[in-house]
């Protein structure tokens, strides 16, 4: 499909999802990278308590809180 045909299809409100190869789609700067962080035991217990209260894994709480803080300071 030519770009102008693709653009027209999109502009006309037609679905273009079948025309995309989503298996290779990536969001820039959203790739995962593992880091190791050492926390004091009291902090791990507090994180686990909050994670259990919300019904989510500890890692989710850590990521959420760090993201919130970064949005306040950077964004």
N, C-alpha and C positions, 0 to 999 in steps of 0.2 A: 504494500500500500504506500502510495506517495504521501509525503508530509501534508500537502495541501488537502488531499482527500481525508486524511486523519483529522486535520484541524477542522474541516467542514463538518465531519461527522460529530465531533465534540461540540462545535458551536451550535449545531442543530439540536443538541440535547440528546443525541443517541448514545447508547452505551458503547464505550471503547474498550471495556475490560477484556473482551475476547481477543482484541488486537494487541494486547500487551503481554510480554514475557515477564511475569511477576516473579519467576524463580530467581531472577538475577537482580531484583529490585533491592536497593539499599538506601537507608536514610543516612546522609553524611553526618559524621560525628556522633552517630548512635550505635556504632559497633561496640560490642562488649569487650572488656579487658579486665582480667582478674587482678586484684590487688589484695595484699594481706595487711590487716590492721590488727594490732594487739589492743584489747580492751581490758580494763580492770574487771575482776570478777563481779563486783557490785553493779557495774554498768551492764554486764551481760545478763545478770539476773533481772535488772530493770527492763532491759530490752525484751527479754523472754516473757516477762509478765505482761507487757504492753502488747506484744505480738499475740500472745494467747488470748488476751481480752478482745482483740480485733479479729482473731481467727486467721492470721496471716503468718508467714514465716518471718523469722528475725531479720533476714536479709531485706525483706520488703520494707520493714520499718526503717532500717538504716538508710536504704536508698531514698525513701520518701523524705525523711527528715533532712538528709544532706541536700537533696534537690530543692526543697523548700528554702533552705538557708542560702543556697547559691542564687536562687531567683531573687531573693531579697537584696543580697549584696552585689551581685554581678548584673542582674537583669534590670 
